């Protein structure tokens, strides 16, 4: 069954097009996840830099 899926068959059905669509969707989800995580990391870095230091009062 696994080998048939890799060849684009599910039983006696030809599902190469569905496997291609699934592969493209996985690639897009991976790229969008990387993009979102990089934006969050950059935002956290900017937030750390802009935080004012506490001023000691005497």
C-alpha positions as CSV (number, residue, x, y, z in Angstrom):
1,X,0.0,0.0,0.0
2,X,2.8,2.5,0.9
3,X,4.7,1.7,-2.3
4,X,1.4,2.3,-4.3
5,X,1.0,5.7,-2.6
6,X,4.5,6.7,-3.6
7,X,3.7,5.6,-7.2
8,X,0.4,7.6,-7.2
9,X,-2.0,4.7,-6.8
10,X,-4.5,4.1,-4.1
11,X,-5.9,0.6,-4.7
12,X,-6.9,0.7,-8.4
13,X,-7.3,4.5,-8.5
14,X,-4.8,6.9,-9.9
15,X,-4.3,9.7,-7.4
16,X,-1.1,11.3,-8.7
17,X,-2.8,14.7,-8.9
18,X,-4.0,14.5,-5.2
19,X,-0.5,13.6,-4.1
20,X,1.0,16.5,-6.0
21,X,-1.6,18.9,-4.5
22,X,-0.8,17.6,-1.0
23,X,2.9,18.1,-1.6
24,X,2.5,21.7,-2.7
25,X,0.2,22.4,0.3
26,X,2.8,20.9,2.7
27,X,5.5,23.1,1.2
28,X,3.3,26.2,1.4
29,X,2.4,25.5,5.0
30,X,6.1,25.0,5.9
31,X,7.2,28.3,4.3
32,X,4.4,30.3,5.9
33,X,5.2,28.8,9.3
34,X,8.9,29.8,8.9
35,X,7.8,33.3,7.8
36,X,5.5,33.8,10.8
37,X,8.1,32.5,13.3
38,X,10.8,34.8,11.9
39,X,8.4,37.8,12.2
40,X,7.7,36.9,15.8
41,X,11.4,36.5,16.6
42,X,12.2,39.9,15.0
43,X,9.3,41.5,17.0
44,X,10.6,40.0,20.2
45,X,14.1,41.3,19.6
46,X,12.7,44.8,18.9
47,X,10.6,44.7,22.0
48,X,13.7,43.8,24.1
49,X,15.7,46.6,22.7
50,X,13.1,49.3,23.2
51,X,12.3,48.4,26.8
52,X,13.6,51.2,29.0
53,X,15.9,50.5,31.9
54,X,14.5,51.0,35.3
55,X,15.7,54.2,36.9
56,X,16.8,54.0,40.5
57,X,15.5,56.8,42.7
58,X,17.5,58.0,45.7
